[in-house]
Amino acid sequence: MLILIYIIATIATFISMEAVTWLTHKYIMHGVLWFLHKDHHQPKYTHPFEKNDAFFVIFAIPSILLFYFGLAPNLNILFFIGLGILCYGIAYFLIHDVLIHQRFKWFKDTKNKFLLGLRKAHKIHHKHLGKEDGECFGMLYVPKKYHNQYK
């Protein structure tokens, strides 16, 4: 029974991270921490890293802390919440950096309608070079209209 609770906690955390991502992207990355996110919208590509990459470290901290406290003194649910955050972070990296921005050329020739819809929605997000007037702040969930373009 306990293992089922841990599995549900991991999956629920993963799903919840989409809302956290949307809110964080809209109100923090396009708000008070715009100075870190700005180069992502106005890339110069003079080196392989952007200031925006600092968010990978910032968003890893809660997961690391949850792993730590989820193991002490015994394995508990915090570990599995941290695991859900980690799994979302891996999905984010694969979708955002690999599929969408092609920082690694692993999935450049996809024909998958869902993945193409994610890519299109993110391109719409990036058409705004400033922090205002943004749209499509999520990562795995985007409006259906972007997926319907690929029949």
N, CA and C atoms as an extended XYZ file, in Angstrom:
453
Properties=species:S:1:pos:R:3:atomname:S:1:resname:S:1:resid:I:1 pbc="F F F"
N         0.817       -1.206        0.000 N   MET     1
C         0.000        0.000        0.000 CA  MET     1
C         0.857        1.264        0.000 C   MET     1
N         1.928        1.235        0.783 N   LEU     2
C         2.800        2.405        0.863 CA  LEU     2
C         3.465        2.697       -0.484 C   LEU     2
N         3.844        1.655       -1.208 N   ILE     3
C         4.473        1.850       -2.512 CA  ILE     3
C         3.512        2.518       -3.482 C   ILE     3
N         2.226        2.186       -3.380 N   LEU     4
C         1.214        2.822       -4.229 CA  LEU     4
C         1.110        4.313       -3.915 C   LEU     4
N         1.161        4.663       -2.661 N   ILE     5
C         1.140        6.075       -2.257 CA  ILE     5
C         2.361        6.795       -2.814 C   ILE     5
N         3.517        6.162       -2.764 N   TYR     6
C         4.741        6.772       -3.291 CA  TYR     6
C         4.660        6.964       -4.804 C   TYR     6
N         4.102        5.987       -5.494 N   ILE     7
C         3.943        6.103       -6.953 CA  ILE     7
C         2.977        7.236       -7.279 C   ILE     7
N         1.856        7.302       -6.569 N   ILE     8
C         0.871        8.369       -6.795 CA  ILE     8
C         1.484        9.734       -6.491 C   ILE     8
N         2.261        9.827       -5.415 N   ALA     9
C         2.908       11.105       -5.056 CA  ALA     9
C         3.876       11.548       -6.153 C   ALA     9
N         4.621       10.614       -6.717 N   THR    10
C         5.571       10.938       -7.785 CA  THR    10
C         4.825       11.436       -9.023 C   THR    10
N         3.785       10.720       -9.423 N   ILE    11
C         3.017       11.095      -10.618 CA  ILE    11
C         2.276       12.411      -10.393 C   ILE    11
N         1.656       12.579       -9.226 N   ALA    12
C         0.931       13.818       -8.928 CA  ALA    12
C         1.878       15.017       -8.915 C   ALA    12
N         3.070       14.826       -8.379 N   THR    13
C         4.057       15.912       -8.370 CA  THR    13
C         4.468       16.259       -9.791 C   THR    13
N         4.745       15.242      -10.605 N   PHE    14
C         5.113       15.479      -12.000 CA  PHE    14
C         4.032       16.298      -12.702 C   PHE    14
N         2.779       15.910      -12.544 N   ILE    15
C         1.666       16.617      -13.195 CA  ILE    15
C         1.541       18.044      -12.644 C   ILE    15
N         1.681       18.194      -11.338 N   SER    16
C         1.572       19.514      -10.705 CA  SER    16
C         2.676       20.462      -11.160 C   SER    16
N         3.807       19.905      -11.536 N   MET    17
C         4.931       20.746      -11.952 CA  MET    17
C         4.615       21.569      -13.195 C   MET    17
N         3.663       21.135      -14.009 N   GLU    18
C         3.288       21.932      -15.172 CA  GLU    18
C         2.681       23.259      -14.721 C   GLU    18
N         1.838       23.235      -13.701 N   ALA    19
C         1.262       24.477      -13.168 CA  ALA    19
C         2.351       25.339      -12.525 C   ALA    19
N         3.244       24.700      -11.790 N   VAL    20
C         4.356       25.431      -11.180 CA  VAL    20
C         5.216       26.086      -12.269 C   VAL    20
N         5.484       25.341      -13.330 N   THR    21
C         6.277       25.867      -14.444 CA  THR    21
C         5.586       27.059      -15.087 C   THR    21
N         4.291       26.929      -15.362 N   TRP    22
C         3.545       28.018      -16.000 CA  TRP    22
C         3.598       29.274      -15.135 C   TRP    22
N         3.288       29.134      -13.842 N   LEU    23
C         3.276       30.283      -12.934 CA  LEU    23
C         4.672       30.890      -12.776 C   LEU    23
N         5.667       30.034      -12.614 N   THR    24
C         7.040       30.515      -12.454 CA  THR    24
C         7.523       31.225      -13.709 C   THR    24
N         7.223       30.636      -14.867 N   HIS    25
C         7.665       31.222      -16.131 CA  HIS    25
C         7.007       32.583      -16.341 C   HIS    25
N         5.697       32.662      -16.122 N   LYS    26
C         4.967       33.910      -16.371 CA  LYS    26
C         5.312       35.006      -15.364 C   LYS    26
N         5.337       34.671      -14.075 N   TYR    27
C         5.425       35.702      -13.048 CA  TYR    27
C         6.818       35.902      -12.448 C   TYR    27
N         7.698       34.936      -12.577 N   ILE    28
C         9.047       35.101      -12.028 CA  ILE    28
C        10.064       35.289      -13.149 C   ILE    28
N        10.078       34.363      -14.120 N   MET    29
C        11.054       34.469      -15.201 CA  MET    29
C        10.755       35.679      -16.098 C   MET    29
N         9.482       35.986      -16.283 N   HIS    30
C         9.099       37.175      -17.048 CA  HIS    30
C         8.788       38.326      -16.104 C   HIS    30
N         9.226       38.214      -14.873 N   GLY    31
C         9.033       39.236      -13.851 CA  GLY    31
C        10.360       39.607      -13.225 C   GLY    31
N        10.476       39.347      -11.929 N   VAL    32
C        11.630       39.787      -11.150 CA  VAL    32
C        12.956       39.173      -11.621 C   VAL    32
N        12.925       37.983      -12.197 N   LEU    33
C        14.172       37.348      -12.664 CA  LEU    33
C        14.337       37.431      -14.188 C   LEU    33
N        13.709       38.420      -14.798 N   TRP    34
C        13.826       38.618      -16.245 CA  TRP    34
C        15.289       38.782      -16.658 C   TRP    34
N        16.104       39.393      -15.802 N   PHE    35
C        17.514       39.612      -16.147 CA  PHE    35
C        18.241       38.291      -16.417 C   PHE    35
N        17.766       37.191      -15.833 N   LEU    36
C        18.353       35.879      -16.128 CA  LEU    36
C        17.716       35.237      -17.364 C   LEU    36
N        16.457       35.530      -17.602 N   HIS    37
C        15.706       34.875      -18.674 CA  HIS    37
C        15.807       35.634      -20.007 C   HIS    37
N        16.148       36.894      -19.950 N   LYS    38
C        16.146       37.767      -21.133 CA  LYS    38
C        16.989       37.220      -22.275 C   LYS    38
N        18.177       36.723      -21.975 N   ASP    39
C        19.055       36.242      -23.052 CA  ASP    39
C        18.467       35.023      -23.773 C   ASP    39
N        17.518       34.358      -23.146 N   HIS    40
C        16.858       33.228      -23.790 CA  HIS    40
C        15.908       33.705      -24.887 C   HIS    40
N        15.351       34.884      -24.710 N   HIS    41
C        14.440       35.455      -25.712 CA  HIS    41
C        15.185       36.291      -26.751 C   HIS    41
N        16.384       36.671      -26.431 N   GLN    42
C        17.183       37.482      -27.346 CA  GLN    42
C        18.574       36.867      -27.472 C   GLN    42
N        18.641       35.631      -27.961 N   PRO    43
C        19.925       34.907      -27.950 CA  PRO    43
C        20.939       35.477      -28.929 C   PRO    43
N        22.173       35.444      -28.501 N   LYS    44
C        23.295       35.866      -29.356 CA  LYS    44
C        24.147       34.653      -29.740 C   LYS    44
N        24.032       33.564      -28.968 N   TYR    45
C        24.755       32.315      -29.209 CA  TYR    45
C        26.259       32.508      -29.387 C   TYR    45
N        26.844       33.303      -28.511 N   THR    46
C        28.292       33.466      -28.558 CA  THR    46
C        29.000       32.369      -27.761 C   THR    46
N        28.263       31.674      -26.916 N   HIS    47
C        28.805       30.542      -26.161 CA  HIS    47
C        27.672       29.548      -25.918 C   HIS    47
N        27.990       28.332      -25.504 N   PRO    48
C        26.948       27.301      -25.404 CA  PRO    48
C        25.957       27.493      -24.252 C   PRO    48
N        26.256       28.364      -23.296 N   PHE    49
C        25.370       28.554      -22.151 CA  PHE    49
C        24.761       29.944      -22.163 C   PHE    49
N        23.603       30.059      -21.530 N   GLU    50
C        22.898       31.323      -21.370 CA  GLU    50
C        22.745       31.580      -19.874 C   GLU    50
N        22.489       32.836      -19.500 N   LYS    51
C        22.150       33.121      -18.104 CA  LYS    51
C        20.914       32.325      -17.698 C   LYS    51
N        20.026       32.137      -18.640 N   ASN    52
C        18.792       31.390      -18.416 CA  ASN    52
C        19.063       29.978      -17.888 C   ASN    52
N        20.208       29.410      -18.191 N   ASP    53
C        20.544       28.066      -17.714 CA  ASP    53
C        20.652       28.008      -16.191 C   ASP    53
N        20.771       29.156      -15.542 N   ALA    54
C        20.803       29.182      -14.077 CA  ALA    54
C        19.518       28.615      -13.485 C   ALA    54
N        18.422       28.682      -14.244 N   PHE    55
C        17.159       28.150      -13.738 CA  PHE    55
C        17.210       26.640      -13.536 C   PHE    55
N        18.049       25.930      -14.275 N   PHE    56
C        18.188       24.494      -14.039 CA  PHE    56
C        18.710       24.243      -12.627 C   PHE    56
N        19.644       25.060      -12.189 N   VAL    57
C        20.193       24.926      -10.838 CA  VAL    57
C        19.158       25.371       -9.808 C   VAL    57
N        18.526       26.520      -10.065 N   ILE    58
C        17.529       27.045       -9.127 CA  ILE    58
C        16.404       26.038       -8.913 C   ILE    58
N        15.913       25.438       -9.989 N   PHE    59
C        14.790       24.515       -9.881 CA  PHE    59
C        15.211       23.133       -9.389 C   PHE    59
N        16.495       22.833       -9.405 N   ALA    60
C        16.973       21.554       -8.874 CA  ALA    60
C        17.063       21.574       -7.351 C   ALA    60
N        17.201       22.744       -6.773 N   ILE    61
C        17.396       22.849       -5.319 CA  ILE    61
C        16.242       22.219       -4.530 C   ILE    61
N        14.972       22.535       -4.835 N   PRO    62
C        13.899       21.871       -4.066 CA  PRO    62
C        13.933       20.351       -4.191 C   PRO    62
N        14.229       19.850       -5.374 N   SER    63
C        14.296       18.403       -5.565 CA  SER    63
C        15.411       17.792       -4.722 C   SER    63
N        16.564       18.418       -4.726 N   ILE    64
C        17.704       17.916       -3.938 CA  ILE    64
C        17.361       17.910       -2.453 C   ILE    64
N        16.749       19.004       -1.983 N   LEU    65
C        16.377       19.082       -0.566 CA  LEU    65
C        15.328       18.025       -0.203 C   LEU    65
N        14.379       17.809       -1.093 N   LEU    66
C        13.367       16.790       -0.840 CA  LEU    66
C        13.977       15.381       -0.833 C   LEU    66
N        14.941       15.126       -1.700 N   PHE    67
C        15.652       13.838       -1.644 CA  PHE    67
C        16.351       13.678       -0.294 C   PHE    67
N        17.034       14.721        0.117 N   TYR    68
C        17.784       14.674        1.370 CA  TYR    68
C        16.855       14.396        2.558 C   TYR    68
N        15.802       15.212        2.690 N   PHE    69
C        14.891       15.043        3.823 CA  PHE    69
C        13.976       13.832        3.655 C   PHE    69
N        13.857       13.332        2.440 N   GLY    70
C        13.066       12.137        2.197 CA  GLY    70
C        13.802       10.855        2.528 C   GLY    70
N        15.076       10.959        2.820 N   LEU    71
C        15.871        9.788        3.217 CA  LEU    71
C        16.196        9.785        4.703 C   LEU    71
N        15.946       10.911        5.384 N   ALA    72
C        16.344       11.020        6.782 CA  ALA    72
C        15.109       11.135        7.679 C   ALA    72
N        14.962       10.372        8.714 N   PRO    73
C        15.848        9.273        9.086 CA  PRO    73
C        15.549        8.011        8.290 C   PRO    73
N        14.347        7.918        7.703 N   ASN    74
C        13.981        6.761        6.878 CA  ASN    74
C        13.337        7.270        5.596 C   ASN    74
N        13.247        6.401        4.619 N   LEU    75
C        12.593        6.742        3.357 CA  LEU    75
C        11.162        7.197        3.639 C   LEU    75
N        10.790        8.376        3.083 N   ASN    76
C         9.433        8.875        3.280 CA  ASN    76
C         8.936        9.562        2.008 C   ASN    76
N         7.738       10.077        2.057 N   ILE    77
C         7.080       10.611        0.872 CA  ILE    77
C         7.823       11.794        0.249 C   ILE    77
N         8.586       12.542        1.040 N   LEU    78
C         9.327       13.681        0.490 CA  LEU    78
C        10.290       13.243       -0.613 C   LEU    78
N        10.866       12.077       -0.451 N   PHE    79
C        11.769       11.550       -1.471 CA  PHE    79
C        11.044       11.420       -2.807 C   PHE    79
N         9.811       10.945       -2.783 N   PHE    80
C         9.061       10.697       -4.011 CA  PHE    80
C         8.497       11.979       -4.621 C   PHE    80
N         8.262       12.980       -3.793 N   ILE    81
C         7.919       14.298       -4.325 CA  ILE    81
C         9.135       14.861       -5.055 C   ILE    81
N        10.309       14.720       -4.452 N   GLY    82
C        11.552       15.132       -5.118 CA  GLY    82
C        11.778       14.381       -6.414 C   GLY    82
N        11.419       13.098       -6.431 N   LEU    83
C        11.551       12.282       -7.637 CA  LEU    83
C        10.623       12.799       -8.742 C   LEU    83
N         9.412       13.199       -8.387 N   GLY    84
C         8.487       13.772       -9.367 CA  GLY    84
C         9.030       15.054       -9.973 C   GLY    84
N         9.647       15.888       -9.137 N   ILE    85
C        10.266       17.125       -9.630 CA  ILE    85
C        11.434       16.794      -10.557 C   ILE    85
N        12.266       15.836      -10.165 N   LEU    86
C        13.397       15.415      -11.007 CA  LEU    86
C        12.909       14.900      -12.357 C   LEU    86
N        11.892       14.057      -12.352 N   CYS    87
C        11.365       13.503      -13.609 CA  CYS    87
C        10.838       14.622      -14.509 C   CYS    87
N        10.169       15.603      -13.913 N   TYR    88
C         9.691       16.744      -14.700 CA  TYR    88
C        10.881       17.536      -15.253 C   TYR    88
N        11.910       17.703      -14.457 N   GLY    89
C        13.104       18.412      -14.927 CA  GLY    89
C        13.755       17.714      -16.106 C   GLY    89
N        13.796       16.401      -16.068 N   ILE    90
C        14.348       15.634      -17.195 CA  ILE    90
C        13.472       15.813      -18.425 C   ILE    90
N        12.146       15.729      -18.240 N   ALA    91
C        11.221       15.939      -19.363 CA  ALA    91
C        11.372       17.349      -19.919 C   ALA    91
N        11.515       18.321      -19.031 N   TYR    92
C        11.691       19.713      -19.458 CA  TYR    92
C        12.947       19.852      -20.317 C   TYR    92
N        14.036       19.277      -19.849 N   PHE    93
C        15.286       19.338      -20.607 CA  PHE    93
C        15.113       18.710      -21.995 C   PHE    93
N        14.515       17.525      -22.038 N   LEU    94
C        14.346       16.835      -23.321 CA  LEU    94
C        13.427       17.607      -24.271 C   LEU    94
N        12.349       18.173      -23.747 N   ILE    95
C        11.412       18.910      -24.597 CA  ILE    95
C        11.980       20.283      -24.953 C   ILE    95
N        12.381       21.051      -23.947 N   HIS    96
C        12.769       22.440      -24.170 CA  HIS    96
C        14.125       22.586      -24.852 C   HIS    96
N        15.133       21.963      -24.307 N   ASP    97
C        16.483       22.173      -24.831 CA  ASP    97
C        16.820       21.280      -26.012 C   ASP    97
N        16.287       20.069      -26.012 N   VAL    98
C        16.621       19.130      -27.085 CA  VAL    98
C        15.645       19.265      -28.252 C   VAL    98
N        14.358       19.093      -27.991 N   LEU    99
C        13.376       19.107      -29.076 CA  LEU    99
C        13.138       20.516      -29.636 C   LEU    99
N        12.856       21.469      -28.768 N   ILE   100
C        12.443       22.796      -29.227 CA  ILE   100
C        13.630       23.628      -29.698 C   ILE   100
N        14.613       23.812      -28.839 N   HIS   101
C        15.723       24.703      -29.188 CA  HIS   101
C        16.882       24.012      -29.894 C   HIS   101
N        16.820       22.704      -30.012 N   GLN   102
C        17.818       21.938      -30.762 CA  GLN   102
C        19.248       22.191      -30.270 C   GLN   102
N        19.412       22.369      -28.950 N   ARG   103
C        20.759       22.522      -28.404 CA  ARG   103
C        21.533       21.219      -28.559 C   ARG   103
N        20.796       20.138      -28.664 N   PHE   104
C        21.347       18.835      -28.999 CA  PHE   104
C        20.486       18.318      -30.144 C   PHE   104
N        21.060       17.727      -31.133 N   LYS   105
C        20.344       17.345      -32.358 CA  LYS   105
C        19.795       15.925      -32.285 C   LYS   105
N        19.081       15.609      -31.198 N   TRP   106
C        18.609       14.241      -31.005 CA  TRP   106
C        17.268       13.958      -31.668 C   TRP   106
N        16.335       14.913      -31.646 N   PHE   107
C        14.978       14.671      -32.150 CA  PHE   107
C        14.596       15.677      -33.225 C   PHE   107
N        15.525       16.048      -34.066 N   LYS   108
C        15.269       17.147      -34.999 CA  LYS   108
C        14.302       16.789      -36.119 C   LYS   108
N        14.116       15.535      -36.423 N   ASP   109
C        13.266       15.138      -37.547 CA  ASP   109
C        11.954       14.486      -37.098 C   ASP   109
N        11.429       14.881      -35.943 N   THR   110
C        10.211       14.248      -35.448 CA  THR   110
C         9.012       14.582      -36.340 C   THR   110
N         8.101       13.656      -36.446 N   LYS   111
C         6.840       13.850      -37.174 CA  LYS   111
C         5.663       13.751      -36.197 C   LYS   111
N         5.958       13.577      -34.910 N   ASN   112
C         4.943       13.417      -33.888 CA  ASN   112
C         4.143       14.708      -33.731 C   ASN   112
N         2.816       14.629      -33.876 N   LYS   113
C         1.945       15.809      -33.832 CA  LYS   113
C         2.008       16.518      -32.484 C   LYS   113
N         2.061       15.740      -31.400 N   PHE   114
C         2.136       16.336      -30.068 CA  PHE   114
C         3.432       17.132      -29.911 C   PHE   114
N         4.548       16.542      -30.296 N   LEU   115
C         5.834       17.221      -30.162 CA  LEU   115
C         5.934       18.426      -31.086 C   LEU   115
N         5.399       18.317      -32.292 N   LEU   116
C         5.381       19.454      -33.209 CA  LEU   116
C         4.517       20.587      -32.651 C   LEU   116
N         3.411       20.226      -31.984 N   GLY   117
C         2.563       21.234      -31.350 CA  GLY   117
C         3.281       21.952      -30.221 C   GLY   117
N         4.045       21.206      -29.424 N   LEU   118
C         4.850       21.829      -28.365 CA  LEU   118
C         5.860       22.802      -28.963 C   LEU   118
N         6.502       22.379      -30.023 N   ARG   119
C         7.508       23.223      -30.681 CA  ARG   119
C         6.867       24.505      -31.221 C   ARG   119
N         5.706       24.378      -31.865 N   LYS   120
C         5.013       25.540      -32.430 CA  LYS   120
C         4.598       26.521      -31.330 C   LYS   120
N         4.024       26.023      -30.247 N   ALA   121
C         3.589       26.887      -29.143 CA  ALA   121
C         4.774       27.635      -28.549 C   ALA   121
N         5.906       26.976      -28.441 N   HIS   122
C         7.080       27.636      -27.879 CA  HIS   122
C         7.610       28.706      -28.837 C   HIS   122
N         7.513       28.451      -30.124 N   LYS   123
C         7.917       29.481      -31.097 CA  LYS   123
C         7.016       30.697      -30.977 C   LYS   123
N         5.739       30.481      -30.729 N   ILE   124
C         4.808       31.596      -30.510 CA  ILE   124
C         5.225       32.359      -29.257 C   ILE   124
N         5.629       31.635      -28.217 N   HIS   125
C         6.100       32.279      -26.990 CA  HIS   125
C         7.319       33.154      -27.282 C   HIS   125
N         8.200       32.682      -28.112 N   HIS   126
C         9.448       33.394      -28.386 CA  HIS   126
C         9.305       34.516      -29.413 C   HIS   126
N         8.157       34.651      -30.032 N   LYS   127
C         8.004       35.772      -30.964 CA  LYS   127
C         8.010       37.099      -30.217 C   LYS   127
N         7.763       37.047      -28.910 N   HIS   128
C         7.835       38.238      -28.060 CA  HIS   128
C         9.256       38.339      -27.511 C   HIS   128
N         9.981       39.378      -27.871 N   LEU   129
C        11.368       39.520      -27.429 CA  LEU   129
C        11.480       40.132      -26.039 C   LEU   129
N        10.437       40.803      -25.595 N   GLY   130
C        10.432       41.400      -24.259 CA  GLY   130
C         9.683       40.526      -23.279 C   GLY   130
N         9.602       40.988      -22.035 N   LYS   131
C         8.945       40.189      -21.004 CA  LYS   131
C         7.433       40.369      -21.000 C   LYS   131
N         6.925       41.378      -21.695 N   GLU   132
C         5.495       41.633      -21.742 CA  GLU   132
C         4.840       40.861      -22.889 C   GLU   132
N         3.524       40.769      -22.818 N   ASP   133
C         2.699       40.207      -23.894 CA  ASP   133
C         3.033       38.758      -24.232 C   ASP   133
N         3.557       38.011      -23.308 N   GLY   134
C         3.889       36.619      -23.589 CA  GLY   134
C         2.658       35.728      -23.636 C   GLY   134
N         2.831       34.561      -24.192 N   GLU   135
C         1.781       33.539      -24.230 CA  GLU   135
C         2.456       32.178      -24.238 C   GLU   135
N         1.687       31.144      -23.991 N   CYS   136
C         2.192       29.767      -23.977 CA  CYS   136
C         3.356       29.605      -22.991 C   CYS   136
N         3.071       29.775      -21.714 N   PHE   137
C         4.115       29.688      -20.695 CA  PHE   137
C         4.370       28.276      -20.199 C   PHE   137
N         3.516       27.337      -20.558 N   GLY   138
C         3.688       25.957      -20.114 CA  GLY   138
C         4.744       25.241      -20.923 C   GLY   138
N         4.921       23.964      -20.611 N   MET   139
C         5.926       23.195      -21.335 CA  MET   139
C         5.331       21.926      -21.934 C   MET   139
N         4.610       21.146      -21.173 N   LEU   140
C         4.026       19.913      -21.697 CA  LEU   140
C         2.565       20.089      -22.110 C   LEU   140
N         1.886       21.051      -21.511 N   TYR   141
C         0.508       21.323      -21.896 CA  TYR   141
C         0.468       22.651      -22.636 C   TYR   141
N         0.029       22.604      -23.860 N   VAL   142
C        -0.158       23.825      -24.646 CA  VAL   142
C        -1.549       23.741      -25.274 C   VAL   142
N        -2.120       24.881      -25.642 N   PRO   143
C        -3.462       24.856      -26.234 CA  PRO   143
C        -3.563       23.902      -27.419 C   PRO   143
N        -4.713       23.272      -27.514 N   LYS   144
C        -4.963       22.241      -28.531 CA  LYS   144
C        -4.766       22.764      -29.951 C   LYS   144
N        -5.005       24.053      -30.167 N   LYS   145
C        -4.898       24.609      -31.522 CA  LYS   145
C        -3.505       24.400      -32.121 C   LYS   145
N        -2.477       24.321      -31.299 N   TYR   146
C        -1.126       24.118      -31.822 CA  TYR   146
C        -0.912       22.689      -32.291 C   TYR   146
N        -1.585       21.739      -31.659 N   HIS   147
C        -1.484       20.350      -32.071 CA  HIS   147
C        -2.329       20.073      -33.320 C   HIS   147
N        -3.444       20.794      -33.437 N   ASN   148
C        -4.367       20.572      -34.559 CA  ASN   148
C        -3.811       21.081      -35.897 C   ASN   148
N        -2.715       21.820      -35.880 N   GLN   149
C        -2.116       22.323      -37.110 CA  GLN   149
C        -1.434       21.207      -37.903 C   GLN   149
N        -1.197       20.073      -37.248 N   TYR   150
C        -0.460       18.982      -37.882 CA  TYR   150
C        -1.389       17.775      -38.033 C   TYR   150
N        -2.082       17.698      -39.118 N   LYS   151
C        -3.061       16.614      -39.344 CA  LYS   151
C        -2.456       15.507      -40.156 C   LYS   151
